[in-house]
Every structure is written in structure tokens, then in C-alpha cells.
Amino acid sequence: MTRTVLVAGPPLAAEAQAFAQEQGVRCEAMEAYSDAATIARRCAELQPDALIVRMGKITEEIIDASKALRVIVKHGVGYDNIDLEAANRRGIPVLIARGTNAQSVAELAFALMFSVARSTPWLDARTRSGHWDKAQHTGIELMGKSLGVVGLGSIGLALARMVAPLNIKVRIFDPYLKGEVGLADAEVVDDLHELIRRSDILSLHCPLTEATRNLIGARELELLGPRGILINTARGGLIDEGALFEALATHRIAGAGLDTFAQEPPPKDSPLWTLPNLVATPHVGANTHESRARVGVRTLELALEVLEGKLSDPGSVVNAQALATA
């Protein structure tokens, strides 16, 4: 029997498409950032068995559009754009491809740390436009600084291991942390504000929930201080962007590196674009050839495992209550 998979977003990596062909899976993609109505119409037309979510918001209308739908898999790990309540009502498990993009996202977080500390995008633009800021510009050295990691999933863990050669002290805040952290010299801090107060660099790696929305606001940015650097490769809604603009504009923190934003794409006239101490990338943390191949193949594997009733990693399910009826 041919399985049909709808990809909400552009086509999967070539390796994933080849895997789909090997498995006899019909895999249909859409335009990037299609709106919910468009995705719902396509879902109604195709009646897919599985939905792979790359871009866009997955609403109840979309989930109910296919009577054949039995599983939803996020192309990555952030699932705040999927209506879990609607999935639960249908008994449809929602899964994440955990660990598959961790190295790539952590590498971008690491790169943003350097880019902010040394103002490389701003200096590049200045140099190209004829300026020579050698006498005026001073950056920040990362060696020996302290890194606060908020959320120790696979991405946060990869980043924490990556900074070891710079003799950076790693501290972790994660209220859901269980057991050993897997880092010999890392310190677990029980209070977010205490973590921020003791960090030169703060990097966010937690999911966006109602509890974490605007987790970093004016008070937290004040605690980070004028030499502090904020990095976010997780979800834009974790940061109060108005408070961040004020903190950057008034130099209450040194700089920020953002790969995610509350609205994506962000408005062209966002005041954030006026700030020389902001480094921005368009949510491309997982966009490496290696990561895209791993994530694409794994999302298809997870979808097929649920459809065939032999899931190998129950921990990848974010709404376990739906698994029993899948």
C-alpha cells in the first residue's frame, strides 16, 4: 500500500526523497510559509497518512482536513506551531526528530557568539563601504568567559561541549533536568536570574511554551549587564523583542545574536534592523547539508514507524497520550 506524506514547506533533502522512493512513499511538498488555509486545502486534496511540518502553523483545520492522517512529525524539534490539542482530539501523535539537527544548530550558536563579540557583520559592511575602523573598534574576547545555557537538550549539550577549548565556564538552568548532565565541569543553577547574573553569554535552548514566552525581558537583560551577550537559536517568542531593542539601543547589554524571531519572517521595518550590535540570521540553524539530510530521513522514518505500529523511540512523541490510539 502506498503511503502519502505531505510536507508543509519546501521539499525534503535529496537523501530523504531517495529514502521515500525506496520505501514506496509518495512525498508531496509545498511552497515555503504557505498559510494555514492553503495547507488545509492541499491536505484535503491529498488525504495524507502523515504530515511533516517544516514551515507554517498547523491548525485544527489542517489536522481535520485529512481523514487518513495518523501522524504528524516536526522537521526538527520545535513544535509550538502545531495545535497539540487538535492532534490529541484526533488521537494523532506528534513527534520530533530529536538530536538530528543538534550539531548544526549548536555550531550556529557558537558562530553567533563570535560574530557578536567581534562585530564581524557590522565591520564587514563598514569595510566594504570604504570605512577603516581599526583605530576605533574594540571587540570582546571569549576566552575564559562564562556561558549560561537555558535548556539542556541535545543542542544545549552540544554547545556546552563545543566551548570547552576556550576555557569557558558552563552553567545550566533547566528545571526539567534529570540525572547527570554529561558535562564534568558544568554547574547546574536552580534559579534563572542567578544564572543570568553569573553569565557573560546567555544562550537559549528551551522550547516555547506559555511558561517560557517572553522568558527574557527587561529585568533579565538588566541582569545580563553591559558586557553581556544574548544568543537565541531556539524560538523567537522566548524574548521580549521590545525590551531587547531598548537594551541593545541603550547598551545595557553588549549585543545579541538571533536566529529566531517572534514573527517569521520579521517585519522589514523592524527597529531591530537599526542596531549595529545585533547579528541576525533567518532561522537557519539546522540548514546545513548534513543536518537537512539527517532530519529529512529521520522524519520519514518516524512517520513510517508510527504508521506501521513499531515506533523505536517513544521519547520522540510530545503528546504521549495520543500514542495509545494511534
C-alpha positions as CSV (number, residue, x, y, z in Angstrom):
1,M,0.0,0.0,0.0
2,T,1.4,3.4,-1.0
3,R,1.7,5.9,1.9
4,T,1.2,9.6,1.2
5,V,3.2,12.2,3.1
6,L,2.5,15.9,2.9
7,V,5.4,18.2,3.7
8,A,4.2,21.6,5.0
9,G,7.1,23.5,3.5
10,P,9.7,23.0,0.7
11,P,10.8,19.6,-0.5
12,L,12.9,17.4,1.9
13,A,16.6,16.9,1.2
14,A,17.6,14.7,-1.7
15,E,18.6,11.9,0.7
16,A,15.2,11.9,2.2
17,Q,13.5,12.0,-1.1
18,A,15.5,9.0,-2.2
19,F,14.6,7.2,1.0
20,A,10.9,7.9,0.4
21,Q,11.2,6.5,-3.1
22,E,12.9,3.3,-1.7
23,Q,10.1,2.9,0.8
24,G,7.4,3.4,-1.8
25,V,6.2,6.6,-0.2
26,R,4.5,9.4,-2.1
27,C,6.0,12.6,-0.7
28,E,4.4,15.9,-1.7
29,A,5.9,19.3,-0.7
30,M,4.5,22.9,-0.8
31,E,5.7,26.5,-1.1
32,A,7.6,27.9,1.9
33,Y,5.5,29.5,4.5
34,S,2.2,28.6,2.9
35,D,-0.7,29.9,5.0
36,A,-3.0,27.6,7.0
37,A,-5.8,27.7,4.5
38,T,-3.5,26.7,1.7
39,I,-2.1,23.8,3.7
40,A,-5.6,22.7,4.7
41,R,-6.7,22.7,1.1
42,R,-3.8,20.6,0.0
43,C,-4.3,18.3,2.9
44,A,-7.9,17.8,1.9
45,E,-6.9,17.1,-1.7
46,L,-4.2,14.6,-0.9
47,Q,-5.6,12.9,2.2
48,P,-2.1,12.2,3.5
49,D,-1.3,9.5,6.0
50,A,1.4,11.6,7.6
51,L,2.2,15.3,7.8
52,I,5.8,16.6,8.0
53,V,6.0,20.1,9.3
54,R,8.8,22.3,8.0
55,M,7.2,25.7,7.9
56,G,3.8,27.3,8.8
57,K,1.3,27.0,11.5
58,I,-0.5,23.6,11.8
59,T,-4.1,24.4,12.8
60,E,-7.1,22.3,13.7
61,E,-8.5,22.9,10.2
62,I,-5.4,21.3,8.7
63,I,-5.4,18.4,11.1
64,D,-9.1,17.7,10.4
65,A,-8.7,18.1,6.6
66,S,-7.3,14.6,6.1
67,K,-9.4,11.7,7.5
68,A,-6.4,9.4,6.7
69,L,-4.0,11.4,8.9
70,R,-2.4,9.3,11.6
71,V,0.9,11.0,12.5
72,I,2.5,14.5,12.5
73,V,6.3,14.8,12.6
74,K,8.2,18.1,13.1
75,H,11.1,18.6,10.7
76,G,13.3,19.5,13.7
77,V,12.5,19.8,17.4
78,G,10.4,23.0,18.0
79,Y,6.7,22.1,17.9
80,D,5.0,25.2,19.2
81,N,3.5,25.8,15.7
82,I,1.4,22.6,15.9
83,D,-2.0,22.5,17.6
84,L,-1.5,19.7,20.0
85,E,-5.0,19.9,21.4
86,A,-6.4,19.3,17.9
87,A,-4.0,16.4,17.4
88,N,-5.0,14.9,20.8
89,R,-8.7,15.1,19.9
90,R,-8.0,13.0,16.8
91,G,-5.6,10.7,18.7
92,I,-2.7,11.7,16.3
93,P,0.8,11.5,17.8
94,V,3.1,14.5,17.2
95,L,6.8,13.6,17.0
96,I,10.1,15.5,16.8
97,A,13.3,14.4,15.1
98,R,15.3,14.9,18.3
99,G,19.0,15.1,18.1
100,T,19.3,15.2,14.3
101,N,19.9,18.9,13.9
102,A,21.7,19.5,17.3
103,Q,25.3,19.8,15.9
104,S,24.3,22.3,13.2
105,V,22.2,24.5,15.5
106,A,24.9,24.5,18.2
107,E,27.6,25.4,15.6
108,L,25.5,28.4,14.5
109,A,25.0,29.5,18.2
110,F,28.8,29.2,18.6
111,A,29.3,31.3,15.4
112,L,26.9,33.9,16.6
113,M,28.8,34.2,19.9
114,F,31.9,35.2,17.9
115,S,30.0,37.4,15.4
116,V,28.5,39.4,18.2
117,A,31.7,39.6,20.3
118,R,33.8,40.8,17.4
119,S,31.0,42.7,15.4
120,T,32.1,40.9,12.2
121,P,28.9,41.6,10.1
122,W,29.0,45.3,11.0
123,L,32.7,45.6,10.4
124,D,32.4,43.7,7.1
125,A,29.7,46.1,5.9
126,R,31.7,49.1,7.1
127,T,34.9,47.9,5.4
128,R,33.0,47.2,2.1
129,S,31.6,50.7,2.2
130,G,35.0,52.4,2.5
131,H,35.4,52.8,6.3
132,W,38.5,51.6,8.1
133,D,37.6,51.2,11.8
134,K,40.9,49.8,13.1
135,A,41.6,52.8,15.4
136,Q,38.0,53.0,16.8
137,H,36.7,49.5,17.2
138,T,37.2,47.1,20.2
139,G,35.7,43.7,20.5
140,I,35.2,41.2,23.3
141,E,37.4,38.1,23.8
142,L,35.5,34.9,24.6
143,M,38.4,33.0,26.3
144,G,37.7,32.4,30.0
145,K,34.2,33.9,29.9
146,S,31.1,32.2,31.4
147,L,28.2,30.7,29.4
148,G,24.7,30.3,30.7
149,V,22.7,27.6,28.9
150,V,19.0,27.7,29.3
151,G,17.6,24.3,28.5
152,L,20.0,21.3,28.3
153,G,18.6,19.3,25.4
154,S,20.8,17.9,22.7
155,I,21.6,21.4,21.2
156,G,22.5,23.0,24.5
157,L,24.6,20.0,25.4
158,A,26.4,20.2,22.0
159,L,27.2,23.9,22.5
160,A,28.4,23.4,26.1
161,R,30.9,20.8,24.9
162,M,31.9,23.0,21.9
163,V,33.1,25.9,24.1
164,A,35.5,23.7,26.2
165,P,38.7,24.7,24.3
166,L,38.1,28.4,25.2
167,N,38.1,27.6,28.9
168,I,34.5,28.9,29.2
169,K,32.8,28.1,32.4
170,V,29.4,26.5,31.6
171,R,26.4,26.9,33.9
172,I,23.0,25.4,33.2
173,F,19.4,26.2,34.1
174,D,16.9,23.6,33.2
175,P,14.0,22.9,35.7
176,Y,13.2,19.6,33.9
177,L,16.8,18.3,34.1
178,K,17.0,14.7,35.4
179,G,20.2,12.8,36.4
180,E,23.7,13.6,35.3
181,V,24.2,16.4,32.8
182,G,27.1,14.7,30.9
183,L,29.5,17.6,31.4
184,A,32.2,17.1,34.0
185,D,32.9,20.8,34.8
186,A,29.4,22.3,34.3
187,E,27.4,23.7,37.2
188,V,23.6,23.4,37.4
189,V,21.9,26.6,38.7
190,D,18.4,26.3,40.1
191,D,17.4,29.9,39.6
192,L,17.2,31.6,36.2
193,H,18.1,35.1,37.5
194,E,21.1,33.7,39.3
195,L,22.3,32.0,36.1
196,I,22.0,35.2,34.2
197,R,23.7,37.3,36.9
198,R,26.7,34.9,36.6
199,S,26.9,34.7,32.8
200,D,28.8,36.7,30.3
201,I,27.0,34.9,27.5
202,L,23.4,33.6,27.7
203,S,22.3,31.1,25.1
204,L,18.6,29.9,24.9
205,H,17.8,26.3,24.0
206,C,14.4,25.7,25.5
207,P,11.0,25.1,23.9
208,L,8.5,27.9,23.5
209,T,5.5,27.3,25.9
210,E,3.2,29.6,27.8
211,A,5.6,29.2,30.7
212,T,8.6,30.3,28.6
213,R,7.1,33.0,26.5
214,N,9.0,36.3,27.0
215,L,11.3,34.4,29.4
216,I,13.9,37.1,28.7
217,G,12.6,40.6,29.3
218,A,13.8,43.9,30.7
219,R,14.7,42.5,34.1
220,E,16.7,39.6,32.7
221,L,18.5,41.8,30.2
222,E,19.4,44.2,33.1
223,L,20.9,41.3,35.0
224,L,23.0,40.2,31.9
225,G,24.7,43.6,32.0
226,P,26.6,45.9,29.6
227,R,29.2,43.3,28.7
228,G,26.7,40.5,28.3
229,I,25.8,38.7,25.0
230,L,22.5,37.1,24.3
231,I,22.2,34.2,21.8
232,N,18.9,32.7,20.6
233,T,18.7,29.8,18.2
234,A,15.6,28.3,19.8
235,R,12.3,30.3,19.4
236,G,11.8,34.0,19.0
237,G,8.9,34.2,21.5
238,L,11.3,33.4,24.3
239,I,12.5,37.0,24.2
240,D,10.5,40.2,24.7
241,E,11.8,41.9,21.5
242,G,10.7,45.4,22.6
243,A,12.8,45.0,25.8
244,L,15.7,43.6,23.7
245,F,15.6,46.6,21.4
246,E,15.8,49.0,24.3
247,A,18.6,47.1,26.0
248,L,20.7,47.0,22.8
249,A,19.9,50.6,21.8
250,T,21.0,51.9,25.2
251,H,23.9,49.4,25.5
252,R,22.5,47.8,28.6
253,I,23.9,44.6,27.0
254,A,26.8,44.4,24.6
255,G,25.0,42.6,21.8
256,A,22.7,39.8,20.7
257,G,22.7,37.1,18.0
258,L,19.3,36.0,16.9
259,D,18.4,33.2,14.5
260,T,14.7,33.2,15.5
261,F,12.1,35.9,15.9
262,A,8.6,36.3,17.4
263,Q,7.3,36.8,13.8
264,E,8.9,35.0,11.0
265,P,9.8,36.5,8.6
266,P,10.1,39.6,10.8
267,P,8.8,42.9,9.5
268,K,11.0,44.7,7.1
269,D,10.7,47.9,9.1
270,S,11.5,46.3,12.5
271,P,13.5,48.7,14.7
272,L,15.9,45.8,15.4
273,W,17.5,46.3,11.9
274,T,18.7,49.7,13.0
275,L,21.0,48.2,15.7
276,P,24.7,47.7,14.9
277,N,25.1,45.4,17.9
278,L,22.5,42.9,16.7
279,V,23.5,39.9,14.4
280,A,20.6,38.3,12.7
281,T,20.2,35.1,10.6
282,P,16.9,33.8,9.1
283,H,16.2,30.8,11.3
284,V,18.9,28.7,9.5
285,G,20.4,26.9,12.5
286,A,19.5,23.5,11.1
287,N,20.2,24.4,7.5
288,T,23.3,22.6,6.7
289,H,23.6,19.8,4.1
290,E,24.4,17.3,6.8
291,S,21.6,18.3,9.1
292,R,18.9,18.5,6.4
293,A,19.8,15.0,5.2
294,R,19.6,13.6,8.8
295,V,16.4,15.4,9.7
296,G,14.6,14.6,6.5
297,V,15.4,10.9,6.6
298,R,14.5,10.7,10.3
299,T,11.2,12.4,10.0
300,L,10.2,9.9,7.3
301,E,11.4,7.1,9.4
302,L,9.4,8.2,12.4
303,A,6.2,8.7,10.3
304,L,6.5,5.2,8.8
305,E,7.3,3.7,12.2
306,V,4.0,5.1,13.6
307,L,2.0,4.0,10.6
308,E,3.4,0.5,10.9
309,G,3.0,0.4,14.7
310,K,6.6,-0.2,15.6
311,L,8.0,3.1,17.0
312,S,11.6,2.8,18.0
313,D,11.9,6.0,20.1
314,P,8.8,6.7,22.2
315,G,10.7,9.7,23.7
316,S,10.3,11.5,20.3
317,V,6.5,11.8,20.9
318,V,5.5,15.1,22.5
319,N,1.9,14.2,23.2
320,A,2.2,10.6,24.5
321,Q,-1.5,10.4,25.4
322,A,-2.3,10.2,21.7
323,L,0.1,7.3,21.0
324,A,-2.2,4.7,22.6
325,T,-4.9,5.4,20.0
326,A,-2.6,5.9,17.0
